[in-house]
Amino acid sequence: MINNLPIAIRDNCLDFSWDNEKVWKLNLPVEKMAISKLAWQFDLPFWKYGKVKYAITPNQVMANPRKFRYQYNRTMNSDLKYPVHIAKNKKGKWEMLDGLHRVVKAKALGHRTIKVKKVYKKHIKDIVKANPAIRYQE
């Protein structure tokens, strides 16, 4: 599965698939983090466009909400009351496991920080997806 990802994602992001349901069940403290520490992901093509996976970036969506209406609406309808789950990737940067739409919305609304839950290496075994065929859902 990793080899099927765009090079920008493959070279910069976590190299395993996780189960969001398992991530959400982790009992982790909530902290605040500067959105600027997560914004590097806004230039990666995580989101699908039409039927094409990994086609568009959050920055493209926010620059052209009419063209990318589906992802724009998902972003602006996301609920900021839920913290974002993050983990350090192979380059030592905090990467979002869940909550990219929320972080993009928070930035669009002028927020400087977002609530996060940090997932550490010791938790990885508990969240790895049994069938890693699909990494991201949309």
N, C-alpha and C positions, 0 to 999 in steps of 0.2 A: 504493500500500500504506500509506503513512504516514497518509493521511486515514482509513483504516479502523481505526486504533488508537484506543483510549480516549483522551480528552482528557488525562487525567493522564499518560499515557505520552508522547503526542505533544508535550505542552508541556514535558516535563522530560528527555527522553531523546535519545539519538543519532538522527540523521535518515537513517540508511542501514542496509542489511541486510548482515550479514557471514557469512562461511562459517567455521563453527567449525573444520573441518579445517585451513583455512589459518591460522587464529588459533593453533591448537596447534603448527603447524610453525614459527612465528616463534622465532628464537633470542634470547630475552630473559632478562635476569638475574632471579632470584627475590629479592623483598624482603618484609619484613613490613609490614603496615599495620593500623592500628586498625580493628576492625570498625565502630566508631562512624562512620567516614568513609564507609562503604558502606550503613549501616543505613537511610538515607533511602529506599532502594528496597524495603524491607519493607512499605511501605504502598501500593505500586503493584500493580495487578492483572495481573501477568505470567503467572500460571499458569492453566491451563484446569481446568474443573470439569465432569466428564462430557464432553459434546461441545462445550461452549462455551469458546472461546478467550478469554483475557484476562478471566477471570471472578472470580478470587480473588487475594488478596494473601498473601504469606508470613506476615504477622502473623495473618491470619484462620486459616490452616492451623494455626499453632502454638497458637492459642487454642482450637481445636476439632479436635484430631487424629482423633477418631472420625468426625466428619462429612466431613472431607477426608482420609480414610485414604490414598488413592492418593498425593497430594502429600506427606503426612506421611511415608509409608514411603520415598518417593524421597529426601526430605530426610535422614532418619535413616540410610538405607543409602548415602548418598553418601560418597565416600572423601576424607578431608581431606589425604591425602598429595599430591594434585595442587594446584598453585597456581591461583588465580583470575586470569583475564585481565581487565584493566580499561583503560578509556580515559576521557579527560576529555570530558564532553558540552558542549553549547552554553552551559550555565550555569556551566561550570568545575568541576563536581563529577565525582568519579571514579564511573564507571558500569561495572557488570559486563557483560562481553561473554559470559562463560561462568563458571559456578560459583555461581549464586545459591543453589542447594540446599545447597552446601557451606558458604557463609557463614552461612546460617540455622542449619544444624546446629552450626557452631562456636559461634555465639552461644547456642544452646540448651544446649550443654554447658558454658557458662561461660567460653569462651575470650575473650580481649580483642583478640587479633590473629589475622591470617590471612596465609598466604603469597600473594603476588600477583606478577603479571608485568604491567608497565605497557606498554600499546600506545600509541605516540605518533602524532601526525598523519602523520608520514613513512611509517608502516606501513599506513595506511588503504587506499591503492591496492592493496596486496598481499592484503587480506582481504575486500574488497567482494565481495558475492555476485553472481554473474553473473545469476541470476534472483531478484530481490528479492521475489518473490510471497509468500514465507513468512519472517517475521522471526524468530520464536521457535518452537522445536519443541514445547515443552510447558511 
